[in-house]
Amino acid sequence: MPKVDNETKFNIAIVDGEGKTEVVKYISEKQLAETKADAAKENKQVSETKAQTFAITQAESLDDILQCVANEEVALSYFNYGYKLSQQNVMRDLMRDDEWAGVEGVYDLNQDVQQPKEKRVSDPLSASRRSLKALFAKLNPGQPEPTDEEINAVLAQFAGAAQAAQPAA
């Protein structure tokens, strides 16, 4: 039997003291709670403009797949999309690995994607590093990507500035 979880999403309006409205769409319950807490500190009002709970279905076995997606063509399409994405992730990892030298001829990714992988949960620091590198690339096309040390220095400055801005206890 497929697993079904409920997930609620929200669209909200945040109104500041001057009547300026910021619309934020498609946020989670956790993001809503954080936004409301932050808004309360800044004397802003948050109102939900749309809320919907969705049933998110996940197959837990091969037999569940056709229960989730009865149309075999669509199920095959979903499989192929995920399978190709897995292969692309392996390609990316191999090409970025300085220790991997490649092979003669065509490298078959089929064996690599057979290995179970831990589900990656992006920590905020890793996401920040990726975002800063992407921003740099967008603002400086053709320039070499900043090193991890350079990114870490920027993040350290940001952390220091945030700590300095906090009132003393």
Secondary structure, DSSP 8 states (H G I E B T S, - for coil): --EEEEEEEEEEEEE-TT--EEEEEEEEHHHHHHHHHHHHHTT-EEEEEEEEEEEEEE-SSHHHHHHH---HHHHHHHHHHHHHHHHHHHHHHHHH-TT----SS----TTGGGS--------HHHHHHHHHHHHHHHHSTTS----HHHHHHHHHHHHHHHHHHS---
